[in-house]
Amino acid sequence: MIKTNIFKLLFLISTISFSQENSSSVMSIHEYLGYVKAFHPIVKQANLTINESEAKLLKERGAFDPKIEIDRVQKNFKNTEYYDKLSATFKIPTWYGIEFKGNYEQNDGYYLNPEATVPVDGLYSVGVSVSVAQNLLINKRMAMLKQAKYYVQQAKADRTLLVNDILFNATTTYFNWLKAYREKQVFEDFLENADMRFKGIKKSYEFGENPAIDTLEARITLNTRKLELEKARIKYIKSSLELSNFLWLNDNTPIEVRENIFPDTNTMTNFDLYYKPLASNFETFDFENHPKLQSLDFKFKSLEIEKRLKLNQLLPKIDLQYNFLSQTPEIASSFNVSAYKSGFNVSIPLFLRKERGDLNLAKIKLQNTAFEIQSTKVTLKNKIDGIYQELESYKSQNNFTNVIVSDYETLLVAEERKFFLGESSLFLVNSRESKLIDSKLKAISIENNYLVSKATLLNTLSVNIIE
């Protein structure tokens, strides 16, 4: 009788799950994502896109920088100076097709072209050149500078999208790591139960109170739990390594998750702390502020500028220039209309086939972008609506699985009590326990899907999930 009571005591102990976790070794999702955003190379690379666009903007601003040009040509042959020509020019480009310039010219030589003859001290000129048709209201340098400004804004929107995608992938990886950890915990707990049960039944068999077949069945169950735990352990190791892909130090050194680091089992509750306040604003979310649509909008504006430039090139090219001449620049009144140098240039293709082709291509690009904007708006809205429905479904599924797990736990306890009383068999106890394990794993899987759907919603709305 005493031996039987010892067996029952061991069997009761086997139904209790033990799980200890050092809180100092827990890495929360907030800490993890903080590392990802601060040190991940792809996040740093995303910041470089802004630096690149700003560098391009600086480059396009250079088209409006003042410029100094010096040109000197000499020719000497058989001890004769054919010519020595020097021209120094200072140019100031402006926003519209107007350019101011000052020039100093000094020419000399035995065979100098008469039209290049200037006073001994040189000839000074100040003047202006202007395009009165093509390139007046818009020209290539104006267009490229405006486009570069839009590229900076577009790069910022694209950076937000890229960073959010990295954070989303990192978040789902953390959730999968948590899922693998919780599954491993389940098999660890039930392996302990199976081990205690096997030892108890084995002792009972040795005392002659249980048949040998029960010992065999208990050992099969024990080895099955060991096999399941080994599979869960390998899955957890792989998920830990996948998580390590997102962990870097400030000096671009990758790090690995140590064995004593565990995910936060309260992630569902902690994730909801900042998910719920955001969720309350989702219904009034302004799609126009979505980074994807902002990026497309800046692209559209850039293409509009390109279209204006191509349209302007249908006009004839008429360039006028007028320069006041003087050999005494220190006297302002010496620059007058009696001494000048002027000219004009007119150019226009007869059929304008190249220009009309460029304009049609610009219009097509503009229409494609407009269609893409419309399509993106509809896609985003439908995707968000679908995620909402999915979240509601997972919420209901979570409730169902929690009830199912609770009911299976009650059934298992009842079956164990009947087994103690001799009214059940070990087979039925193992069957109840297997059902409970399956229901717990299913509950973990549904909870993981629920978390991933929440992260997907935040990513779709391009909401920063750690700010």
C-alpha positions in Angstrom: 0.0 0.0 0.0 2.9 2.4 0.8 4.5 1.6 -2.5 1.3 2.3 -4.3 1.0 5.7 -2.6 4.6 6.5 -3.6 3.8 5.8 -7.2 0.6 8.0 -7.0 2.7 10.8 -5.5 5.2 10.6 -8.3 2.4 10.6 -10.9 0.8 13.7 -9.3 4.1 15.6 -9.4 4.5 14.7 -13.1 1.4 16.8 -13.9 3.0 20.0 -12.7 5.1 22.0 -15.2 8.1 23.8 -14.1 9.5 26.7 -16.1 12.1 29.1 -14.7 13.3 32.2 -16.6 16.0 34.7 -15.5 14.3 38.1 -16.0 17.8 39.7 -16.5 18.2 37.4 -19.6 15.0 38.5 -21.3 15.3 40.6 -24.4 12.1 42.5 -25.0 10.9 43.4 -28.5 11.5 47.1 -27.7 15.2 46.5 -26.9 15.6 44.3 -29.9 14.1 46.7 -32.4 16.1 49.6 -30.8 19.3 47.8 -31.7 18.0 47.0 -35.2 17.1 50.6 -35.9 20.3 52.0 -34.5 22.9 49.7 -35.9 21.6 47.5 -38.7 23.6 48.1 -41.9 20.5 48.3 -44.2 19.1 51.0 -41.9 22.3 52.9 -42.3 22.3 52.3 -46.0 18.8 53.8 -46.1 20.2 56.9 -44.5 22.7 57.1 -47.3 20.0 57.5 -49.9 19.1 60.8 -48.4 22.8 61.8 -48.4 23.0 60.8 -52.0 20.0 62.8 -53.0 21.3 65.9 -51.1 24.6 65.5 -52.9 22.8 65.5 -56.2 20.9 68.6 -55.2 24.2 70.3 -54.4 25.5 69.2 -57.8 22.5 70.7 -59.6 22.8 74.0 -57.6 26.3 74.2 -59.1 24.8 74.9 -62.5 24.0 78.4 -61.1 27.5 79.1 -59.7 29.4 82.1 -61.1 32.1 81.0 -63.5 35.5 82.3 -64.6 36.9 81.3 -68.0 40.3 82.1 -69.3 41.3 81.3 -72.8 44.8 82.1 -74.2 46.0 81.0 -77.6 49.5 81.7 -79.0 51.3 80.8 -82.3 55.0 81.4 -83.0 56.6 80.2 -86.2 60.1 81.0 -87.6 60.7 83.7 -85.0 57.5 85.4 -85.9 54.6 85.8 -83.4 51.6 85.0 -85.5 49.2 85.9 -82.7 48.7 86.0 -79.0 45.1 86.1 -77.9 43.8 86.3 -74.3 40.2 86.3 -73.3 39.0 86.3 -69.6 35.3 86.0 -68.9 33.2 86.2 -65.7 29.7 84.7 -66.0 26.7 84.9 -63.7 23.9 82.5 -64.6 20.4 83.3 -63.3 17.3 81.3 -62.6 15.6 82.2 -66.0 17.4 82.0 -69.3 19.4 85.1 -68.6 23.2 85.3 -68.2 25.3 88.3 -67.1 28.9 88.4 -68.1 32.0 90.6 -68.1 34.9 90.1 -70.4 38.5 91.3 -70.9 40.2 90.7 -74.2 43.7 91.4 -75.3 45.1 90.3 -78.7 48.4 90.9 -80.5 50.4 89.5 -83.3 51.7 90.0 -86.8 49.1 87.9 -88.5 46.2 88.8 -86.2 42.8 88.8 -87.8 41.8 92.4 -88.1 38.4 91.8 -86.4 40.3 90.7 -83.3 42.2 94.0 -83.1 41.8 95.7 -79.7 43.4 98.7 -78.0 46.9 98.2 -76.6 45.6 97.9 -73.0 42.9 95.5 -74.0 39.1 95.8 -74.4 36.5 95.4 -71.7 32.9 94.5 -72.1 29.9 93.9 -69.9 26.7 92.5 -71.2 23.9 90.0 -71.1 22.7 87.1 -73.1 19.0 86.0 -73.0 16.8 83.3 -74.5 13.5 84.8 -75.5 11.7 81.6 -76.5 13.0 78.2 -75.7 14.9 78.0 -72.3 13.4 81.3 -71.0 10.7 80.2 -68.5 12.2 76.7 -68.1 15.5 75.2 -69.1 17.5 72.1 -68.4 19.4 73.5 -65.4 16.2 74.9 -63.9 14.4 71.6 -64.4 17.2 69.5 -63.0 17.5 71.7 -59.9 13.7 71.4 -59.2 13.8 67.7 -59.8 16.7 67.3 -57.4 14.7 69.0 -54.7 11.9 66.6 -55.3 14.4 63.7 -55.2 15.4 64.7 -51.7 11.8 64.6 -50.5 11.2 61.3 -52.4 14.4 59.8 -50.9 13.1 60.6 -47.4 9.8 58.9 -48.1 11.6 55.9 -49.6 13.9 55.8 -46.6 10.9 55.6 -44.3 9.5 52.7 -46.3 12.8 50.8 -46.4 13.4 51.3 -42.6 9.9 50.2 -41.9 10.3 47.1 -44.0 13.5 46.2 -42.1 11.8 46.7 -38.8 8.8 44.6 -40.0 11.1 41.7 -41.0 12.9 42.0 -37.7 9.6 42.1 -35.8 8.2 39.0 -37.5 11.6 37.2 -36.9 11.3 38.0 -33.2 7.7 36.7 -33.1 8.9 33.5 -34.8 11.7 33.2 -32.2 9.1 33.7 -29.4 6.9 31.0 -31.1 9.8 28.5 -31.3 10.7 29.2 -27.6 7.2 28.7 -26.4 6.9 25.5 -28.3 10.1 24.3 -26.8 8.8 25.1 -23.4 5.7 23.0 -24.0 7.7 20.0 -25.0 10.1 20.5 -22.1 7.2 20.6 -19.6 5.5 17.5 -21.1 8.8 15.6 -21.3 9.3 16.1 -17.6 5.8 14.8 -17.1 6.5 11.8 -19.3 9.8 11.1 -17.5 8.2 11.2 -14.1 5.3 9.0 -15.3 7.7 6.5 -16.7 9.7 6.3 -13.5 6.5 5.9 -11.5 5.1 3.2 -13.7 8.4 1.4 -13.7 8.6 1.3 -9.9 5.0 0.2 -9.8 5.8 -2.6 -12.2 8.8 -3.6 -10.1 6.4 -3.8 -7.1 4.0 -6.0 -9.2 1.2 -3.4 -9.3 1.2 -2.7 -13.0 1.7 -4.9 -16.1 4.8 -4.7 -18.2 2.8 -3.4 -21.1 2.2 -0.1 -19.2 6.0 0.3 -18.8 6.5 -0.2 -22.6 3.8 2.4 -23.4 5.2 4.9 -20.9 8.7 4.5 -22.5 7.3 5.0 -26.0 5.6 8.2 -24.8 8.8 9.3 -23.1 10.9 8.8 -26.3 8.2 10.4 -28.4 8.4 13.5 -26.1 12.2 13.5 -26.4 12.0 13.4 -30.2 9.5 16.2 -30.3 11.6 18.3 -27.9 14.7 17.7 -30.1 12.8 19.0 -33.1 11.6 22.0 -31.2 15.1 22.6 -29.9 16.6 22.7 -33.4 13.8 24.9 -34.6 14.5 27.3 -31.7 18.2 27.4 -32.5 17.5 28.2 -36.2 15.1 31.0 -35.2 17.8 32.4 -32.8 20.3 32.5 -35.6 17.7 34.2 -37.9 17.2 36.7 -35.1 20.9 37.3 -35.0 20.9 38.4 -38.6 19.3 41.7 -37.4 21.6 42.3 -34.4 24.7 44.5 -35.0 27.0 46.7 -32.9 27.9 50.3 -33.6 31.1 49.3 -35.3 29.3 47.1 -37.9 30.1 43.9 -36.0 27.4 41.2 -36.1 26.5 39.6 -32.9 24.7 36.3 -32.0 22.0 35.7 -29.5 23.5 33.8 -26.5 21.9 30.7 -25.1 20.9 32.5 -21.9 18.9 35.2 -23.8 15.2 34.5 -24.1 12.3 36.3 -25.7 9.7 38.1 -23.6 6.8 35.7 -23.0 4.6 38.8 -22.3 5.2 40.2 -25.8 1.5 40.1 -26.7 0.6 42.4 -23.8 3.6 44.7 -24.2 3.1 44.9 -28.0 -0.5 46.0 -27.4 0.6 48.9 -25.2 1.7 50.9 -28.2 -0.4 49.1 -30.8 -3.8 50.0 -29.3 -3.2 53.8 -29.2 -2.2 53.6 -32.9 -5.2 51.4 -33.7 -7.6 54.0 -32.5 -6.3 56.4 -35.3 -6.3 53.9 -38.1 -9.9 54.6 -39.3 -9.1 58.3 -39.8 -5.7 57.6 -41.3 -4.8 60.1 -44.1 -3.6 58.1 -47.0 -2.1 61.2 -48.6 0.5 61.2 -45.9 1.5 57.6 -46.6 5.2 57.5 -47.5 4.5 55.3 -50.5 2.0 57.8 -51.9 4.3 60.7 -51.0 7.1 59.1 -52.9 4.9 58.6 -55.9 3.6 62.2 -55.6 7.2 63.6 -55.7 7.9 61.3 -58.6 4.8 62.7 -60.4 5.8 66.3 -59.7 9.3 65.6 -61.1 7.8 64.1 -64.3 5.6 67.2 -64.6 8.7 69.3 -64.7 10.2 67.0 -67.3 7.0 67.4 -69.4 7.2 71.2 -69.1 10.8 71.1 -70.3 10.0 68.9 -73.3 7.0 71.1 -74.2 9.3 74.2 -74.0 11.7 72.5 -76.5 9.0 72.7 -79.2 9.6 76.5 -79.2 12.2 78.0 -81.5 15.6 78.6 -80.0 16.3 82.4 -80.1 19.3 83.7 -78.2 20.1 87.4 -77.9 23.2 89.0 -76.6 24.3 92.6 -76.1 27.6 93.8 -74.7 28.8 97.3 -73.9 32.5 97.9 -74.9 35.1 100.1 -73.2 38.8 100.4 -72.9 38.5 102.5 -69.7 36.3 100.3 -67.4 37.2 102.5 -64.3 35.0 105.2 -65.9 31.4 104.0 -65.7 30.2 106.5 -68.3 32.5 105.0 -70.8 30.0 102.1 -71.2 27.4 103.5 -73.6 25.4 102.5 -76.6 27.9 104.0 -79.1 30.3 101.1 -78.5 28.8 97.7 -78.4 28.9 94.1 -79.6 25.6 92.4 -80.2 24.1 89.4 -82.0 21.4 86.8 -82.1 21.0 83.1 -83.0 17.8 81.4 -84.2 17.4 77.7 -84.5 14.4 75.4 -85.0 14.1 71.9 -86.5 11.6 71.8 -89.4 9.7 68.6 -88.3 10.3 68.6 -84.5 10.1 64.8 -84.6 12.7 64.4 -81.8 11.1 67.0 -79.6 7.5 65.7 -80.2 8.8 62.2 -79.4 10.4 63.3 -76.2 7.2 65.1 -75.2 5.0 62.0 -75.9 7.4 59.9 -73.8 7.2 62.4 -70.9 3.4 62.3 -71.1 3.4 58.5 -71.0 5.6 58.4 -67.9 3.3 60.9 -66.3 0.2 58.8 -67.1 1.9 55.6 -65.8 2.7 57.3 -62.5 -0.8 58.7 -62.2 -2.2 55.2 -62.7 0.3 53.8 -60.2 -0.9 56.3 -57.6 -4.5 55.4 -58.2 -3.7 51.7 -58.0 -1.6 52.1 -54.9 -4.4 53.9 -53.1 -6.9 51.2 -53.8 -4.3 48.4 -53.0 -3.4 50.0 -49.6 -7.1 50.5 -48.7 -8.1 46.9 -49.6 -5.0 45.5 -47.9 -5.7 47.4 -44.7 -9.4 46.3 -44.8 -8.3 42.7 -45.3 -5.9 42.9 -42.3 -8.6 44.3 -40.2 -10.8 41.3 -41.0 -7.9 39.0 -40.4 -7.2 40.5 -37.0 -10.9 40.1 -35.9 -10.7 36.5 -37.0 -7.5 35.8 -35.1 -9.0 37.5 -32.1 -11.9 35.1 -32.2 -9.6 32.1 -32.9 -7.5 33.1 -29.9 -10.6 33.0 -27.6 -11.6 29.6 -29.0 -8.2 28.1 -28.6 -7.9 29.4 -25.0 -11.2 27.7 -24.2 -10.1 24.5 -26.0 -6.8 24.4 -24.1 -8.6 24.9 -20.8 -11.1 22.2 -21.6 -8.3 19.7 -22.6 -6.5 20.5 -19.3 -9.6 19.7 -17.4 -10.1 16.5 -19.3 -6.5 15.5 -18.7 -6.8 16.1 -15.0 -10.0 14.1 -14.9 -8.5 11.2 -16.8 -5.5 11.1 -14.5 -7.8 10.9 -11.5 -9.7 8.1 -13.1 -6.4 6.4 -13.8 -5.5 6.7 -10.1 -8.8 5.1 -9.2 -8.2 2.2 -11.7 -11.0 3.3 -13.9 -8.9 4.4 -16.9 -5.8 3.3 -18.7 -2.4 4.9 -19.5 -3.3 4.9 -23.2 -6.2 7.2 -22.5 -4.1 9.5 -20.3 -1.5 9.7 -23.1 -4.2 10.4 -25.6 -5.6 13.2 -23.5 -2.1 14.6 -23.1 -1.4 14.5 -26.8 -4.6 16.4 -27.5 -3.6 19.0 -25.0 -0.2 19.4 -26.5 -1.7 19.8 -30.0 -4.1 22.4 -28.7 -1.4 24.4 -27.0 0.8 24.4 -30.1 -2.2 25.5 -32.1 -2.8 28.3 -29.6 0.8 29.4 -29.9 0.6 29.4 -33.7 -2.6 31.4 -33.8 -1.2 33.9 -31.3 1.9 34.3 -33.5 -0.3 34.9 -36.6 -2.2 37.5 -34.6 1.0 39.3 -33.7 2.3 39.1 -37.2 -1.0 40.5 -38.5 -0.7 43.5 -36.2 2.8 44.2 -37.3 1.7 43.8 -40.9 -1.0 46.5 -40.3 1.6 48.8 -38.8 3.9 48.2 -41.7 1.2 48.7 -44.3 0.3 52.0 -42.8 4.0 52.7 -42.5 3.8 53.5 -38.8 7.1 53.4 -37.0 6.6 50.5 -34.6 9.1 51.6 -32.0 8.3 55.3 -31.7 
